[in-house]
Structure formats: C-alpha cells, structure tokens
Amino acid sequence: MAKRICIAEDSRTQAKILEEILAKRGYEVIVAEDGMDGLYKVNEAMPDLIISDVEMPRMNGYEFCRTVKTDEALKQIPFVLLTLLTNVKDVVKGLEAGADYYITKPYSADVLGETVESILIAGKTLQNGSSAADVAIEIEGRIHRFQADPQKILNFFHSTFENLVSRNESLSLTKQELRKLNTHLGEKVREKTRFLEGEIAERIKAENALKDNLGNMRKTLDGTVRALATTIEMRDPYTAGHQRRVAQLSCAIGRKMGFTQEFIDGLEVMGFLHDIGKIIVPAEILSKPGALNEFEFNIIKAHAHAGYNILKGIEFPWPVAAATIQHHERLDGSGYPDGLSGETIIMEARILAVADVVEAMATHRPYRPALGTEIALKEIAENSGTRYDPAVVEVCRTLFTEKEFNFE
C-alpha cells in the first residue's frame, strides 16, 4: 500500500510541483491549502508524513506543527517544514514547534525525494524513544529552551545544512558558467572591437544628425506657431500679445507645478494657439468697444470649436487641439462649448483657463480698461474649486504674490 503524505502549501503552483514530485515516486498525496485545512485533512487521512510550508494564511507552519505535536493521536507522524527561511532563529523556531526535519526552498526533486524516503524508512521510531532532553540554545542574547531528542536535533540541522550545501553548489556552478560566458564574450568583443568602433562612430554621426534635424524641426514649429499667433492678433490689435502672455504664464504655472519640460513645451504651443479659432470671428466684433449682444457673443464662443477643427488634423506631440477646444470649460460644467466638468477637462486646458482669465482681466480690452492683476487673482481665488482647478489657482497666485512672475 502506498505511503500517504499530506502537503500544506498555500501556493497552488508550489503545491502542484510537490504533488508531482511525490506522486512520481509512488506516494499518495493529500493537499491542504494552509495549516487549518491541514489539521482537518490530517485527522481524516492519518498520513505517514506531513510536509508543510511555513508562511501560510490562517495557520502558519509553526502553529500547524505545534498543534499536531501536542495531539496524542497525531504526534507520532513525522513533520517536515518546507520554507525559504534559513536563519538559525527560524531553524530553532521549527525545533521549538516540534518539527522533525527542515527542507529549504528552492530544493531539487532528488533532495526532496531522498529526504522523504529516508524519513519514511525510519518510520515513527524518532518519536518512540524516551531520550528527549532539555535543550538550551542562545541566539542574539536570548535563551531558547525546549525538549527534543538529540537525534532529532542532529537530523534537523543536518537536513538544513545539506540543503544549504546543495544551494551553494548550484550557485558555484552558476558562477562557473557565468565566468566561462564572460570569458567567451570578452574574446568575441576583442575580435569585433574594430568593427564595433566603426559601427559606433556611424551611429553617433546618425544620432547627431537626428538631433540637428529635430532641433531644426522644433525651430520651424516654434516659428510657425508664433506666425499663426501674430496673424490672429493682427485682426485684433486691441489684444495684441494676449496669446504670447498666456503662453508665458501657462509655462510658469506648469514649471512651478513640477511638470516635465516636454509638458511645458506643449503648454507654450497651446498658449500661442488657444485663440486661433478667432480667425473666423469678424474683426468688427473682436474690436467692438461696447458690450456684445447674444448673437455676437455666440459667434465669439464658436472660436473654441473652430480652433479645434483647424488643429485636429495636425499631429502635434501634445494634445493641442483638445486644449484649444477646452480652454473655456469650467470645473463645475458652466463653461463652453461642451459643458465639460472635473477630470474630463485635461490638465493643460485647466492651466490655460486660469492663465487666460488672469491675462484678460489684468490687461486692456476694447470694452473696458485693464482691471489689474490684483482683481484678476481675486477672481480666480473666489472661484477656486468651482470654475478653476484649485491647485492651478494656488500656484498662479503664488507666482504673483511671491513676485516670481510678471507679464512682459
């Protein structure tokens, strides 16, 4: 009749590996998911051997072992602890719990199989002797006292030592293989050094050319963006410089908030282009000195959508079109054109919204004189968290109050 072994292991993968190793050697295997489940299955099946992991939920291996060894009906069953722990303190904890053997992970199938076979051949004799003695071991200034058969202590430390030696041998072999591989690679490198030097030189030349091209492309992009902004401002001379100043403040806010340079570069482009849609608005409406009627204001509002339509087909590395259509949206949904709210408004648009309002209020407009920076900062502070992003508002106010930023 096949010997019966109970495995307590919370990892299904590890349990499957153990089960396969032992089943191949002809053992009947019962698997428990932790110590609690193990107690139930041990009482039910009365196995010839118990192998338990240490770190498990509900009941760990030490508790499982201690409970088995204090039960008159179960204490004769040999108990093996299986764990990654190899510290002497952990070994002593296993002895204190009453374990008979200790196998460390990772283990080989051969070491595990031979250990199990030797335990089962010895049978239950390790528990039958009456030679248990008081043992005292000092670790880090603390005395650990427990009763154990001297042979069990020898078996316990011997099995631990064997596993450590086995692991050390595996590491040594690995080191030898790595040494051989490094030597081989060194020879290959020396053989190909001249070829590689040529390759590296060519690659450096190509990378430098690419950097130059990218630099030129960025300069071209910047020039194009500024030209577009100037074209729009020529149709609205009363707000000349608005887009440039919004770009400057937006970048200052983004920098203060800790965003990357790439993000800030995008903000600059968005600042210059956020009002590009005003190209569809008649010049007489843009420069009208009095209040706008509803029809005229609706035409002005259409610039956000018009700007999006102009920019959406251009493959910028930033969400320029999205920021353009959203820069008049407000956190509470009261903005336009789509009544977006909260997190549905991208961060770039939330920054632009604050910079746009502050610049517009602080400077002259056809329908009113400049209100000044102080009034503009009061506006965004009073509507922080409702219309405007509170983090952006706080940073913007700090830039002005700490005199870290001024409109040129």
C-alpha positions in Angstrom: 0.0 0.0 0.0 1.4 3.4 -1.0 2.6 5.7 1.8 0.4 8.7 2.3 1.8 12.2 2.5 -0.1 15.4 3.5 1.2 18.6 2.0 0.2 22.0 3.4 1.0 24.7 0.9 -0.9 27.9 0.1 0.7 28.4 -3.3 -1.1 26.3 -5.8 1.9 26.3 -8.1 4.2 25.0 -5.3 1.7 22.5 -4.2 1.3 21.2 -7.7 5.1 20.8 -8.1 5.4 19.0 -4.7 2.5 16.7 -5.6 4.0 15.8 -9.0 7.4 15.0 -7.5 6.0 12.8 -4.8 3.4 11.1 -7.0 6.1 10.1 -9.5 7.8 8.3 -6.6 4.6 6.3 -5.9 3.3 8.2 -2.9 -0.4 9.1 -2.3 -0.6 12.8 -1.9 -3.2 14.9 0.0 -3.0 18.7 -0.5 -4.1 21.2 2.1 -4.2 25.0 1.4 -2.9 26.0 4.8 -2.4 24.8 8.4 -6.1 25.0 9.3 -7.1 22.9 6.3 -4.1 20.6 7.0 -5.4 19.8 10.5 -8.7 18.7 9.2 -7.1 16.5 6.5 -4.5 15.0 8.8 -7.2 14.0 11.3 -9.2 12.5 8.4 -6.5 10.7 6.5 -3.8 9.9 9.2 -0.9 10.2 6.8 2.6 8.7 7.2 4.3 12.1 6.8 3.4 15.8 6.8 5.2 18.4 4.7 4.3 22.0 5.5 5.2 25.4 4.2 5.9 27.9 7.0 4.4 31.2 5.7 0.6 30.5 5.2 -2.6 32.3 6.0 -5.0 31.4 8.9 -2.5 29.0 10.4 1.2 29.0 9.6 3.6 26.0 9.5 4.9 26.5 13.1 1.4 26.7 14.5 0.3 23.7 12.4 3.3 21.6 13.6 2.9 22.6 17.3 -0.8 21.6 17.2 0.0 18.3 15.6 2.8 17.5 18.1 0.6 18.3 21.1 -2.2 15.9 19.9 -1.7 12.4 21.3 -3.3 10.8 18.2 -1.1 12.7 15.7 2.2 13.5 17.4 3.9 10.3 16.1 3.6 11.5 12.5 7.0 12.8 11.2 6.7 16.5 10.4 8.8 18.3 7.8 9.0 22.1 7.5 9.5 23.4 4.0 10.5 27.1 3.7 12.7 29.8 2.2 13.8 30.8 5.7 17.3 29.6 6.6 18.2 31.8 9.6 19.2 29.9 12.7 16.4 31.6 14.6 13.9 30.1 12.1 15.5 26.7 12.5 15.2 26.9 16.3 11.5 28.0 15.9 10.9 24.8 14.0 12.6 22.7 16.7 10.5 24.5 19.4 7.4 23.7 17.4 8.4 20.0 17.4 9.3 19.6 13.7 11.5 16.6 12.7 13.1 17.9 9.6 13.7 21.1 7.7 13.9 21.5 3.9 14.8 24.9 2.4 13.5 26.3 -0.8 14.5 26.2 -3.6 15.0 22.4 -3.5 15.7 19.8 -6.1 13.3 17.0 -6.8 16.1 14.5 -5.9 16.9 16.1 -2.5 13.2 16.2 -1.6 12.6 12.6 -2.7 15.6 11.2 -0.9 14.7 13.1 2.3 11.2 11.8 2.3 12.3 8.3 1.6 14.8 8.3 4.5 12.2 9.6 6.9 9.6 7.0 5.9 12.2 4.2 6.1 13.0 5.3 9.6 9.2 5.3 10.3 8.0 6.6 13.5 10.9 5.5 15.6 12.2 9.0 16.1 9.1 9.7 18.2 9.2 6.4 20.1 12.4 6.9 22.1 12.3 8.3 25.6 15.7 10.1 25.3 14.1 13.6 24.9 16.3 16.1 26.8 16.1 19.7 27.8 17.9 21.9 25.2 19.1 25.5 25.6 20.3 27.5 22.6 21.4 31.1 22.9 20.7 33.3 19.8 21.4 37.1 19.8 21.4 37.2 23.6 18.1 35.2 24.0 18.0 31.7 25.5 15.7 29.3 23.7 14.6 26.3 25.8 12.7 23.2 24.6 12.7 19.4 24.8 14.0 17.4 21.9 15.5 14.1 21.1 19.3 14.6 20.3 18.9 12.6 17.1 16.1 14.9 16.0 18.2 18.0 16.6 21.0 16.3 14.6 18.6 15.4 11.8 17.1 18.9 11.8 20.4 20.8 11.5 21.8 18.2 9.1 18.9 18.5 6.7 19.2 22.3 6.8 23.0 22.1 6.2 22.6 19.6 3.3 20.1 21.9 1.6 22.4 24.9 2.1 25.3 23.0 0.7 23.2 21.9 -2.3 22.2 25.5 -3.0 25.8 26.7 -2.6 26.9 24.1 -5.1 24.3 25.3 -7.5 25.4 28.8 -7.1 29.1 27.8 -7.6 28.2 26.0 -10.8 26.2 29.1 -12.0 29.2 31.3 -11.2 31.5 29.0 -13.2 29.1 29.1 -16.1 28.9 32.9 -15.9 32.7 33.1 -15.7 33.0 31.0 -18.9 30.4 33.0 -20.6 32.1 36.3 -19.7 35.5 35.0 -21.0 33.8 33.9 -24.2 32.1 37.3 -24.6 35.4 39.0 -23.9 37.1 37.2 -26.7 34.2 38.0 -29.1 34.3 41.6 -28.1 38.0 41.8 -28.7 37.6 40.2 -32.1 34.9 42.6 -33.1 36.2 45.8 -31.4 37.4 47.4 -34.7 34.1 46.6 -36.4 32.1 47.9 -33.4 34.2 51.1 -33.2 33.2 51.8 -36.8 29.6 51.0 -36.1 29.6 53.2 -33.0 31.1 56.1 -34.9 28.4 55.8 -37.6 25.7 55.6 -35.0 27.0 58.7 -33.2 27.1 60.6 -36.5 23.5 59.5 -37.3 22.3 60.4 -33.8 23.9 63.9 -34.1 22.3 64.4 -37.5 18.9 63.3 -36.0 19.4 65.8 -33.1 20.1 68.5 -35.6 17.0 67.6 -37.6 14.9 67.6 -34.5 16.3 70.9 -33.4 15.6 72.4 -36.8 12.1 70.9 -36.8 11.4 72.4 -33.4 12.6 75.8 -34.5 10.4 75.6 -37.6 7.4 74.6 -35.4 8.0 77.4 -33.0 8.3 79.9 -35.9 5.1 78.6 -37.5 3.2 78.8 -34.2 4.3 82.3 -33.5 3.5 83.4 -37.1 -0.1 82.0 -36.7 -0.5 83.8 -33.3 0.7 87.1 -34.9 -1.7 86.7 -37.8 -4.6 86.3 -35.3 -3.5 89.3 -33.3 -3.3 91.5 -36.4 -7.0 91.1 -36.8 -7.5 92.1 -33.1 -4.9 94.8 -32.3 -6.5 95.6 -29.0 -5.5 92.3 -27.6 -2.0 92.1 -29.3 0.3 90.0 -27.2 -2.5 88.1 -25.4 -1.6 84.7 -26.7 2.1 85.2 -26.0 1.4 86.3 -22.4 -1.0 83.4 -21.8 1.8 81.1 -23.1 4.3 82.7 -20.7 2.0 82.4 -17.7 0.9 78.9 -18.5 4.5 77.7 -18.8 5.4 79.4 -15.5 2.5 77.6 -13.8 3.4 74.3 -15.3 7.0 74.7 -14.3 6.0 75.6 -10.7 3.7 72.6 -10.5 6.6 70.3 -11.4 5.6 69.1 -14.8 8.2 67.9 -17.3 9.9 70.1 -19.9 8.1 68.2 -22.6 4.7 69.1 -20.9 5.8 72.7 -20.6 6.9 72.9 -24.3 3.4 71.7 -25.2 1.8 74.4 -22.9 3.8 77.1 -24.8 2.4 75.9 -28.1 -1.1 75.7 -26.7 -0.8 79.2 -25.2 0.2 80.6 -28.6 -2.6 78.8 -30.5 -5.5 78.6 -28.0 -7.4 81.5 -29.7 -6.6 80.5 -33.3 -10.3 79.9 -33.9 -10.9 83.7 -33.6 -9.8 83.8 -37.3 -13.5 83.1 -38.1 -14.8 86.0 -36.0 -15.4 89.2 -37.9 -12.9 91.9 -37.0 -15.7 94.4 -36.0 -16.9 92.0 -33.3 -13.4 91.4 -32.0 -12.8 95.2 -31.7 -16.3 96.3 -30.7 -15.9 98.8 -27.8 -19.2 98.2 -26.2 -20.9 95.1 -24.7 -21.7 92.2 -27.1 -25.2 91.1 -27.8 -26.2 87.5 -27.6 -25.7 86.8 -31.3 -22.2 88.4 -31.2 -21.2 86.5 -28.1 -22.3 83.2 -29.6 -20.0 83.9 -32.6 -17.1 84.6 -30.1 -17.9 81.4 -28.3 -17.6 79.5 -31.6 -13.9 80.2 -31.7 -13.1 77.3 -29.4 -14.7 74.8 -31.7 -13.3 76.5 -34.8 -9.8 76.3 -33.3 -10.2 72.6 -32.7 -11.3 72.0 -36.3 -8.2 73.9 -37.5 -5.7 72.0 -35.3 -7.2 68.5 -35.0 -5.6 67.4 -38.3 -2.0 68.4 -37.2 0.0 65.7 -35.5 1.4 67.6 -32.5 3.3 65.6 -29.8 0.8 67.2 -27.3 -3.0 67.4 -27.1 -3.1 70.9 -28.6 -6.5 70.6 -30.3 -8.1 69.2 -27.1 -6.7 72.0 -25.0 -7.8 74.6 -27.6 -11.5 73.4 -27.5 -11.4 73.1 -23.7 -9.8 76.3 -22.5 -13.1 77.9 -21.8 -14.6 74.9 -20.0 -15.0 75.2 -16.2 -14.8 72.6 -13.4 -18.4 73.0 -12.4 -19.6 72.5 -16.0 -20.6 76.1 -16.6 -18.1 76.7 -19.4 -18.3 76.2 -23.2 -18.6 74.8 -25.8 -19.4 71.3 -24.4 -20.1 72.0 -20.7 -17.3 69.6 -19.6 -16.6 69.3 -15.8 -14.0 68.0 -13.4 -11.4 65.5 -14.6 -12.9 65.3 -18.1 -11.1 68.6 -18.7 -7.4 67.9 -19.4 -4.8 69.5 -17.2 -3.3 71.6 -20.0 -6.8 73.2 -20.5 -7.2 73.8 -16.8 -3.9 75.6 -16.7 -4.7 77.6 -19.9 -8.1 78.6 -18.4 -6.5 80.2 -15.4 -3.8 81.9 -17.4 -6.3 83.2 -20.0 -8.6 84.7 -17.4 -5.8 86.4 -15.4 -4.2 87.9 -18.5 -7.6 89.0 -19.9 -8.6 90.8 -16.7 -5.2 92.3 -16.0 -4.8 93.9 -19.4 -6.8 96.3 -21.6 -9.8 95.2 -23.6 -11.9 97.2 -26.2 -14.9 97.2 -23.9 -13.1 98.1 -20.7 -9.8 99.4 -19.3 -7.4 97.0 -17.6 -8.7 95.7 -14.2 -5.2 94.9 -12.9 -3.5 91.7 -11.6 -4.9 92.0 -8.1 -8.6 91.9 -9.3 -7.7 89.0 -11.6 -6.2 87.0 -8.8 -9.2 87.7 -6.6 -11.5 86.4 -9.4 -9.7 83.0 -9.6 -9.4 82.7 -5.8 -13.1 83.3 -5.3 -13.9 80.6 -7.9 -11.2 78.1 -7.0 -12.6 74.6 -6.9 -15.8 75.6 -8.7 -14.8 77.2 -12.0 -11.0 76.8 -11.8 -8.6 74.0 -10.7 -7.6 74.8 -7.1 -4.0 73.5 -7.5 -3.5 75.7 -10.6 -5.1 78.7 -8.9 -2.8 78.3 -5.8 0.3 78.1 -7.9 -0.7 81.1 -10.1 -1.4 83.3 -7.1 1.9 82.3 -5.5 3.8 83.2 -8.7 2.4 86.8 -8.5 2.4 87.3 -4.7 6.0 86.0 -4.4 7.0 88.1 -7.4 8.2 85.1 -9.3 6.3 86.1 -12.4 5.3 89.3 -14.2 3.8 89.8 -17.6 6.4 91.2 -20.0 
